[in-house]
Amino acid sequence: MSEPPGAAVSLAEAPPAHHPAKPLTAQRVLPLRRPGRWIGTAVVLVLLAQIVHGLATNPFYQWDRFRYWFLRPTILDGLVITLEVAALSAVLGLLGGVLLALARLSGSPVLRAVSWLYTWLFRSVPLIVVLIFLYNFSALYKTLSLGVPFGPAFVSFDESRLATDMAVAVVGLSLNEAAYASEVVRGGILSVDQGQHEASAALGLPKSYQFTRIVLPQALRSITPNYVNQLIGLIKGTSLVFYVSLLDLFGSVQTMGSTYPGDIVPLLLVATVWYLILTSAVSVVQFYVERYFARGATRTLPPTPLQKARAGLGDLRARLREEAAA
Amino acid sequence: MTTASTLEASPAALEVHDVHKWYGTQRVLDGIDLTVRPGEVTVILGPSGSGKSTLLRVINHLEKPEIGHVSVNGELIGVRRHGRRLKELGERAILAQRSRIGFVFQNFNLFPHLTVLDNVAAAPVATGKLTRPAAQELARELLGRVGLGDKAGAYPRQLSGGQQQRVAIARALALRPGIILFDEPTSALDPELVGEVLAVIKDLATSGTTLVIVTHEIGFAREVADRVVFVDGGRIVEQGPPGQVLDAPRHERTRDFLSKVL
């Protein structure tokens, strides 16, 4: 591109005088210059700087109030509720999803139909409708909500309003989550090569061993990214529990916002930053979980960020040394 | 090989009795009868689509025959006698029977998420035959036997096709099966890797293990087989010692097939 036309000729000729020792092939190939890329990068950097400048200096955001609210006990209490609801629903939803997926893949037409019907129902009804439905349901029949077949955690809950609201939120989210998780799990199981089922059967491995040790670990490789997607949706979905009078992160922000209307923007920023932190934490965990399940699937595991940084540093050092030598 | 007197005393290692198998209207197996003596090495030849692989898969009940039955070392496979009829066995019982029949696949089907050692040691532990340390010791011994003692910690995808197939053979051996079935064990391999796998199978053949091998390697069949069975159109066209079937086939179809593959 920008090289003079003579450059091509020098390839065939003797190396230039100031590199007498090194033959042409032993030298690093000069990378191609890409001016378009540099211009694009500059434009994006200017735009980014403008956004950051606006965020930092616009009084509309009231960063001092943000600092005031960020670690307030009310906000942190809400955060704890968000975490509790999300964690319980994630575990129960996944368990339900695995059972539904197994039912869907089973030989029994009844199990298959029931699983399909469940998924159809809970994917069709909006989560907020499920939650408010359950909320009214539990208000009318306090004892009945004990009978919902989801884990031992609810058998022992007391009569207090908080516990009931919590149960309603977790049950509602779990019911919804299980429907989506079942499809994620089913997709993962279907992605495992048929030969793996045949080999397990030919070796006479017990059915439960076939599933837990052979099929599921391989399915988890494709389940993980999809389920994390679900999980992030779930974390944000917990903000709906505010409508069944549970004060989660969003609920606390909303309540504080109506008490201090002038602070609504910084409060919303507090919620945004906390949700960002939660999602980032999940993404970091996802990277390592995926790396774990990639064992054997790839010849070499992808490097961790730390390994990448170390390799990059080593590369840079080698290049600098080479240039210093030249 | 066995003499006539021991033949009558011990049950056949494998008995296939009038097996029919069809998918919809397509007949895949059309009345197969086959008896294999203990320690015998049987090679099944035939054009693709002739039903060879289906026959092997019927033997360890990966496929159910529509008519007929199979027994291995005198034990009916996948069914039991119920008065004058045959009744299907439960899944657990079938799995237990399969653990006594080795099966080696064309595509190896190793478990990619387990190390080579765990691939071999998994089945004896899972089926309750050995403790974990004992199974690992056996696995190391078997890996040594197939020439892969140094690969115990590797994952299958880090190995060549020939090495993977040798691991698969070690995995089948770990259950100490009375009979081993090979479904085209070298068909997925690069030509230069075929030899190493055939050498391992040959070693098994000379050690007196009962083997049934579906293959296209005619030279190998001539070398190790006690008997060659030629299958076409879901039927056994002819069978006999390799010298007879391969060098002086009596049937036109056998001659035709051999002229194409040799």
Interface residues (C-beta under 8 A of the other chain):
Chain A: D193 G195 Q196 E198 A199 A201 A202 L203 G204 L205 P206 K207 Y209 R213 I214 P217 Q218 F293 R295 G296 A297 T298 R299
Chain B: N60 L62 E91 R92 L95 A96 Q97 R98 S99 R100 I101 F103 F105 N107 N109 L110 F111 P112 H113 L114 T115 A122 A123 A126 T127 Y155 P156 R157 Q158 R171 A172 L175
